[in-house]
Amino acid sequence: MTPTTAPPRLWQRIFADLTPLSASADYRRLWFGGTISWVGQAMTTLAISLQVYDITRSSFSVGLVGLFSLVPLVVFGLYGGAIADTVDRRKLGLYSSMGAAALSVVLAGAALLDFHRVWFLYAVVALQAVCGALTGPARSAMIPRLLPAEQLPAANALNSMTMTFGSMVGPALGGIIVTVAGYGTAYLIDVVTFGAALYAMWKLPPMKPDRAEGARGRASVLDGLRFLGTRPNIRMTFFSDLAAMVLAQPKALFPAIAVLWYGGGPGTVGLLVAALAAGALLGGLFSGWQGRIRRHGLAILLAVAGWGLAVAVFGLTRNLWLGMFFLALAGYADTASMVFRTTMLQAATPDDMRGRLQGVFIIVVAGGPRLGDFLAGTTADLISPTAAVTGGGLACVLVLGLLALRWRNFARYDARSPQA
């Protein structure tokens, strides 16, 4: 008699699927190490912003921190992906993580020696972004080598929880530690947390890319872009995310919204940011259903449309708690979209191209929200915050619908026979 697989229990259908953590010791170490180190990195990000403000008393100078991080991430994103498709990804991830840890050591040493220079902090931020542009493609390209394809949605949902958890806990801890013990202590704690990620990378087996027969020794960025040009389904994952992040990104308007709509201040801004993050975290916690979905393209379209509609309705609210509810819905939809987009990218891309396409993914994820901040701010100044938020959400849904009509096969994508 052929054994049958027991149907999942109710809690397994609702909550995050933890199967990848038990199925692969390598993935488990990578996940736990990444979760711990992400908290430390989020602490450092906040500490640098606070330190820049302490030195300059200028919000503009603090804003430049993001620019010094974004530019190297975009510039080196494609090249980091090409390197990840050429060399042993384990070594690339390990060495670039060691570089990031060394930069935290440098920050700690400078703070403890009372060396406070804005140009120095900007330089370190830029170098951190270079390390991130090398680590990101390598780490993402490793996941399909550690787990079977059917476990990728669950793994990506768990990875989303890592990022969201770190983004929520890291700044809170960082603010407390900086206040109590100073910048040097916060940076030293980041160095310690890097140990978990380095250990996980060190324990991995070799991860050389599976190169096609006759392929050149060095992976080419242009070859990766040409490959992307022939894969409409993968391109649609990028286009759909850009529609959401460029057209319907409300974060830059939270300070104005807090005052104009809710009569609040910085505390209200914090609640709006927390609502979006809490929804994203819930998207990872309640992700058990995602592993049973096969129509990933259709799921992405529905999730991105959900983001746009939730943002649009948020723009019409004038009750703080109701606004937070719709922001949480938007955060949940964004996580669902991210899980399916990442899974499609990993499953429908040959191993020797995964690094380069992950580099493109990093550029889209990093650059889209920055363009969205600019568009939302400009629209709010020219018309109104309501027009920027609600109009942006509706524009997201409209553009997404046009994209779906242009590439109809995207909605038919089946994870059981992935076609890029």
Helices and strands as residue ranges (DSSP letters): H 10-14, H 19-23, H 25-56, H 59-84, H 89-112, H 118-146, G 149-151, H 152-181, H 183-203, H 221-229, H 232-247, G 251-253, H 254-260, H 266-285, G 288-292, H 296-314, H 320-347, G 351-353, H 354-382, H 385-406, G 408-412
